[in-house]
Amino acid sequence: MSLEQVLSNLEKWHQEKRAGCEAIARNITGKIQKKARKEAIWQDRSGDARKGLMGGTQWDSFTALIIYLAHSMEYGPYLELCNDGKYAIIEKTINSFRKELYDSLKRVMNA
């Protein structure tokens, strides 16, 4: 096998793994967003804070894929930090998907 073939195969492998990781991340992000919106315990007044819980993914570098959940309302940090975290939803929700994410990524990388 020539060096060109090895490099070509390595690039193909990289693209397949990257695509698999992206697909898993998008799937998990949708679940995280849905769960956070459903399980946020604060009382809705306008519904904006609940609708403003947004999940997403982005590549931070060649090897780092970020999955995030964030508030889009300016008072989101208040909901997360005040009252001893009574209304916090972000960390709890993300942590509830750690095992599923890890197991899914492990399957992709070992396939």
N, C-alpha and C positions, 0 to 999 in steps of 0.2 A: 504494500500500500504506500502510495507516495505521500509526501508531506502535504501537498495540496488537498488530497483526499482526507487526510486526518484532520486538517484544519476545517475543511468543509463539513465533515461529520460533527466536529466539535461545535461549530456555529449552529448547525441544525439542532443538535442536542440542547444548546443554550436557548435557542428560540422556543423550542417545545416546552422546556421547563419554565421559562419566563411566562409564556402564554398560560400555562397551567396555573402558575402562582397568581397571575392576574385574575383568572377566572374564579379561583377560590376566593381571593380577596374581595372581588365584586359581590360574590354570593354572600359571604360572611358579612360584608358591610351592609347589605340590604337587610339581613336578619338583625344586625345590631341596631340599625336605625328604627326598624319596626318595633323591636322589643323595647327600646328606650322610650319611644313615643307612647307605647301602650302602658308601660309600667311606671312612668314618672308619677310620683305621688302628690305633686302639687295640685291645687285646685285651679282649674282653668278659669280665667276671666275673659280673655280674648281668644285663647287657643293659639296665640302666636308663638309662645315659648315651646309648646309641644310640636307644632308644625316646623319650628325652627331648629329642632334637633336634626342635624344633617350628618350623614356618614359619607365617607369617600375613601378613595385610594389614590396614591400618587407615588411615582418612583422618585426617591430622594437622590439616588445615585444609580450607578450601573448595577449595584447589588442590593440596594435597600428599598423595599416596597413598604410604604407606610399605609396603615389602615387607621382611619380616625373617625371620631364622633365628636361633634362640637355644637355649641349653641350659636345660633345666628342673631339672637337678640342680645342687646347690650347688657341686659340684666341677667344673662345666663350665668356669669361667674358668681353672682349673688346667690342664685339657686344652688350652685354647687358647693359654695364655701360657707355661707352663713348658717346660723342655727345649728352649729356643730355638724354640718353636712346632712342634716335631716332630709333635705330635698335633692341631694346629690344623686345623679343617675348615670353619669358618663363612665366613671371608673368601674362601678359595679356591673354595668352592662357589658363593657368590653371584657372584663375578667371572666364573665360567664361564658364567653366563647373561646377562651384560650385553648382549652383541650381540643375542641372541634377543629380549630384553626391549625393547631400543631399536628394533629392526626391527619388532616387533609393534606397539608403541605408535605408531610413525611411520605404519604402515598404517592404524591406526584414526583417527588425527588427520587423515590426508590423504584419507580416504574420504568 
